[in-house]
Amino acid sequence: MDDPNMALAVSIEKKVDNLPTLSANCCIYQVPKYLRSINEAAYRPFVVSIGPFYYKDKMLCPMEEHKLRYLRTFMICSINIRRLKDYIQIIREREMVIRQHYMQNFELSSNEFTEMVLVDSIFIIELFRRLTDSTLIEENDQLYYKPRMIDEVYRDLQLLENQLPIFILETLYNFAFKVPSFSSITCKFFNVKEVEVRDFKHFVDLLRTCHLPSSLRSSPNSGTKFCTTVSATYLYNAGVKFVPYIDKSLLDIEFNRGSLKMPPLNLDDSTESFFRNLMVFEQYHYPLDSYIIDYIVFLGFLIKTPNDVKILVQRGIINNWLGDNEEASNFFKTIGKHIKILNSRFYYSDICKRLDKYCNNGWNRNVAILKQKYFKRL
């Protein structure tokens, strides 16, 4: 082709024509590099690969043999001794839909992809069944007889990149078993209130929803003007009482008559990974309903120093298993880094506004200033 402009136009047109079709099913995202750079380990599985992101990762290969052992048990226990090819057919018929759930295309053949989904799905099903019925646990089970291992698997199943669509898990389970329901054994494993899991995309979506506040935004455009608040130390010195809000969803926070009620938060080795993965999913999938992100931002307002942590620990708001209070305060300094919020929809703006109003009361403000200036220790 003599015309270089036409040649380039044809080349660009081919690229456009060959673009893959975007699907509304997409819900399993790859964590961006700018977030991974803060804490790579928070997004990466320790012991088990689920789905295509870490498929055949050398660090996770030891668990593959255990997956096959669970598959063997599943084939023996499933009702009517369903043949293996029946399960393969179920996945094969839904392969394209399953692939559409992932943010990127994976260069896996149909056989590779189907086998991966089958083995990983049955592993999860058998893992959940054993928690429900301990008689299913064999003497040589390398997970349930090694508490540290089961804790790490539990943590790995909460990673955004380590997911399978829930619908295929439930479909395979229902083909083999009648009771208990897949919803029941899933919610029991994750220790959340029982819900219909078919309403969710994957486990991260399920966990996020189970931790949402009981009262959501009233409309898509609702929300008050963004407002920050002062630290826990300042609030305490101004007379605010911190009260544990027992038996409430983690994000249910209230401020009434000088009392800030907050459900207790456990800080341990898995807390950062848990929240980071929920926040990434929320940013990609629910950008207008960032309840988890808003919760972390609110805690960041309250906790700026080790003394802020000390106050919340003493009042039963935080259970700090990370170590000292300085380590816990550093956690809140970094957990919200590179996370964006919608100022006009910040869920806790009204609480922040009322807290600031309480502290700006002349008497309360003067007492807080005097305490901070002359009484360093509580």
BELMOWO-V557416 format. One record per residue. RES is the residue in three letters. BURIAL is b if it has 16 or more other ideal C-beta (glycine too) atoms within 10 Angstrom, else e. Layout:
res={RES	RES}
burial={BURIAL	BURIAL}
This chain:
res={MET	ASP	ASP	PRO	ASN	MET	ALA	LEU	ALA	VAL	SER	ILE	GLU	LYS	LYS	VAL	ASP	ASN	LEU	PRO	THR	LEU	SER	ALA	ASN	CYS	CYS	ILE	TYR	GLN	VAL	PRO	LYS	TYR	LEU	ARG	SER	ILE	ASN	GLU	ALA	ALA	TYR	ARG	PRO	PHE	VAL	VAL	SER	ILE	GLY	PRO	PHE	TYR	TYR	LYS	ASP	LYS	MET	LEU	CYS	PRO	MET	GLU	GLU	HIS	LYS	LEU	ARG	TYR	LEU	ARG	THR	PHE	MET	ILE	CYS	SER	ILE	ASN	ILE	ARG	ARG	LEU	LYS	ASP	TYR	ILE	GLN	ILE	ILE	ARG	GLU	ARG	GLU	MET	VAL	ILE	ARG	GLN	HIS	TYR	MET	GLN	ASN	PHE	GLU	LEU	SER	SER	ASN	GLU	PHE	THR	GLU	MET	VAL	LEU	VAL	ASP	SER	ILE	PHE	ILE	ILE	GLU	LEU	PHE	ARG	ARG	LEU	THR	ASP	SER	THR	LEU	ILE	GLU	GLU	ASN	ASP	GLN	LEU	TYR	TYR	LYS	PRO	ARG	MET	ILE	ASP	GLU	VAL	TYR	ARG	ASP	LEU	GLN	LEU	LEU	GLU	ASN	GLN	LEU	PRO	ILE	PHE	ILE	LEU	GLU	THR	LEU	TYR	ASN	PHE	ALA	PHE	LYS	VAL	PRO	SER	PHE	SER	SER	ILE	THR	CYS	LYS	PHE	PHE	ASN	VAL	LYS	GLU	VAL	GLU	VAL	ARG	ASP	PHE	LYS	HIS	PHE	VAL	ASP	LEU	LEU	ARG	THR	CYS	HIS	LEU	PRO	SER	SER	LEU	ARG	SER	SER	PRO	ASN	SER	GLY	THR	LYS	PHE	CYS	THR	THR	VAL	SER	ALA	THR	TYR	LEU	TYR	ASN	ALA	GLY	VAL	LYS	PHE	VAL	PRO	TYR	ILE	ASP	LYS	SER	LEU	LEU	ASP	ILE	GLU	PHE	ASN	ARG	GLY	SER	LEU	LYS	MET	PRO	PRO	LEU	ASN	LEU	ASP	ASP	SER	THR	GLU	SER	PHE	PHE	ARG	ASN	LEU	MET	VAL	PHE	GLU	GLN	TYR	HIS	TYR	PRO	LEU	ASP	SER	TYR	ILE	ILE	ASP	TYR	ILE	VAL	PHE	LEU	GLY	PHE	LEU	ILE	LYS	THR	PRO	ASN	ASP	VAL	LYS	ILE	LEU	VAL	GLN	ARG	GLY	ILE	ILE	ASN	ASN	TRP	LEU	GLY	ASP	ASN	GLU	GLU	ALA	SER	ASN	PHE	PHE	LYS	THR	ILE	GLY	LYS	HIS	ILE	LYS	ILE	LEU	ASN	SER	ARG	PHE	TYR	TYR	SER	ASP	ILE	CYS	LYS	ARG	LEU	ASP	LYS	TYR	CYS	ASN	ASN	GLY	TRP	ASN	ARG	ASN	VAL	ALA	ILE	LEU	LYS	GLN	LYS	TYR	PHE	LYS	ARG	LEU}
burial={e	e	e	e	e	e	e	e	e	e	e	e	e	e	e	e	e	e	e	e	e	e	e	e	b	e	b	b	b	e	b	e	e	e	b	b	e	e	e	e	e	b	b	b	b	b	b	b	b	b	b	b	b	b	e	e	e	e	e	b	e	e	b	e	e	b	b	e	e	b	b	e	b	b	e	e	e	b	e	e	e	e	e	e	e	e	b	e	e	b	b	b	e	b	e	e	e	b	b	b	b	b	e	e	e	e	e	b	e	e	e	e	b	b	e	b	b	b	e	b	b	b	b	b	b	b	b	b	b	b	b	e	e	e	e	e	e	e	e	e	b	e	b	b	e	e	e	e	b	b	e	b	b	b	b	b	b	b	b	b	b	b	b	b	b	b	b	b	b	b	b	b	b	e	e	b	b	e	e	e	b	b	b	e	b	b	b	e	b	e	e	e	e	e	e	e	b	e	e	b	b	b	b	b	b	b	b	b	e	b	b	b	b	e	e	e	e	e	e	e	e	e	b	e	e	b	b	e	b	b	b	b	b	b	b	b	b	b	e	b	e	b	b	e	b	e	e	b	b	b	b	b	b	e	b	e	e	e	e	b	b	b	b	e	e	e	b	e	e	e	b	b	b	b	b	b	b	b	b	b	b	b	b	b	b	e	e	e	b	b	b	b	b	b	b	b	b	b	b	b	b	b	b	b	e	b	b	b	b	b	b	b	e	e	b	e	b	b	e	b	e	b	e	e	b	e	e	b	b	e	b	b	e	e	b	b	e	e	b	e	b	e	e	e	b	b	b	b	b	e	b	b	b	e	b	e	e	b	b	e	e	e	e	b	e	e	e	b	e	e	b	e	e	e	e	e	e	e}
